[in-house]
């Protein structure tokens, strides 16, 4: 009986751990452009770091944090953190700026 309870407890714990794990759909390399046509690449890593590159040779590193359907990106080359509403549909990422000064990115393709 004790063995059965112990095994049940182990299985229940594993279900909780796996079930509570949140997959990060942003992880990966995304290529696209701003609404104005600036070609851009974001590389979101599992550890919360991000790399940014654009067609003019600007490269920067930083961090990102997801909160629901928002992502806050902090890059060394940016003066301030940028908050975006994000969505992924049909393997395409859209980052919509939550302020009127930051660029938005539509339908970035995952490499």
C-alpha positions as CSV (number, residue, x, y, z in Angstrom):
1,X,0.0,0.0,0.0
2,X,2.8,2.4,0.9
3,X,4.5,1.6,-2.4
4,X,1.3,2.4,-4.3
5,X,0.9,5.7,-2.5
6,X,4.5,6.6,-3.1
7,X,4.3,5.8,-6.8
8,X,1.1,7.8,-7.1
9,X,2.7,10.8,-5.4
10,X,5.7,10.6,-7.8
11,X,3.4,10.4,-10.9
12,X,1.3,13.3,-9.6
13,X,4.3,15.5,-8.9
14,X,5.7,14.8,-12.4
15,X,2.4,15.8,-14.0
16,X,2.4,19.0,-12.0
17,X,6.0,19.9,-13.0
18,X,5.5,19.1,-16.7
19,X,2.0,20.7,-16.8
20,X,3.2,23.9,-15.2
21,X,6.2,24.3,-17.5
22,X,5.5,27.1,-19.8
23,X,6.9,26.8,-23.3
24,X,8.5,29.9,-24.7
25,X,7.3,30.3,-28.3
26,X,9.5,33.3,-28.8
27,X,12.7,31.2,-28.6
28,X,14.4,31.1,-32.0
29,X,15.6,33.3,-34.8
30,X,13.0,35.6,-36.4
31,X,13.5,37.6,-39.6
32,X,11.3,40.3,-40.9
33,X,11.0,44.1,-41.1
34,X,9.5,47.1,-39.4
35,X,6.3,48.5,-40.9
36,X,8.7,51.1,-42.6
37,X,10.7,48.3,-44.3
38,X,13.8,48.1,-42.1
39,X,15.0,44.5,-42.3
40,X,15.6,43.1,-38.8
41,X,16.5,39.9,-37.1
42,X,15.7,39.0,-33.5
43,X,17.3,35.9,-31.8
44,X,15.4,35.1,-28.6
45,X,17.2,32.5,-26.4
46,X,15.9,30.2,-23.7
47,X,17.9,32.0,-21.0
48,X,16.1,35.3,-21.5
49,X,18.8,36.9,-23.7
50,X,18.1,38.5,-27.1
51,X,20.2,39.5,-30.0
52,X,19.1,42.2,-32.5
53,X,20.5,42.9,-36.0
54,X,19.3,45.1,-38.8
55,X,20.2,45.8,-42.4
56,X,22.4,48.8,-41.5
57,X,24.8,46.6,-39.5
58,X,23.5,47.6,-36.1
59,X,23.9,44.6,-33.7
60,X,22.9,44.7,-30.1
61,X,22.4,42.3,-27.2
62,X,20.1,42.4,-24.2
63,X,17.3,40.6,-22.4
64,X,13.6,40.0,-22.8
65,X,10.8,39.1,-20.4
66,X,7.4,37.7,-21.3
67,X,4.3,38.7,-19.3
68,X,1.2,37.2,-20.9
69,X,0.9,38.5,-24.4
70,X,3.5,41.2,-23.8
71,X,7.2,41.1,-24.2
72,X,9.6,43.7,-22.7
73,X,12.9,43.9,-24.7
74,X,15.9,45.7,-23.2
75,X,18.8,46.2,-25.6
76,X,22.1,47.9,-24.9
77,X,21.7,50.1,-28.0
78,X,18.2,51.3,-27.0
79,X,17.7,54.2,-24.6
80,X,14.7,52.6,-22.9
81,X,13.1,49.2,-22.6
82,X,10.4,48.6,-25.3
83,X,7.2,46.8,-24.5
84,X,5.4,45.0,-27.3
85,X,2.2,43.1,-27.7
86,X,3.2,39.9,-29.4
87,X,1.4,37.2,-31.3
88,X,2.5,34.1,-33.2
89,X,0.2,32.7,-35.9
90,X,1.1,30.3,-38.6
91,X,4.8,30.5,-37.5
92,X,4.8,34.3,-38.0
93,X,5.7,36.7,-35.2
94,X,4.1,40.1,-34.9
95,X,5.5,42.6,-32.3
96,X,3.2,45.7,-31.9
97,X,4.7,48.6,-30.0
98,X,2.7,49.8,-27.0
99,X,4.0,53.3,-27.4
100,X,3.9,55.6,-30.5
101,X,7.6,56.1,-30.8
102,X,8.8,52.5,-31.1
103,X,8.7,50.5,-34.4
104,X,6.4,47.6,-34.8
105,X,7.3,44.4,-36.7
106,X,4.7,42.4,-38.6
107,X,4.9,38.7,-39.7
108,X,8.5,38.0,-38.9
109,X,9.4,34.5,-40.1
110,X,11.0,31.9,-37.8
111,X,14.2,30.4,-39.3
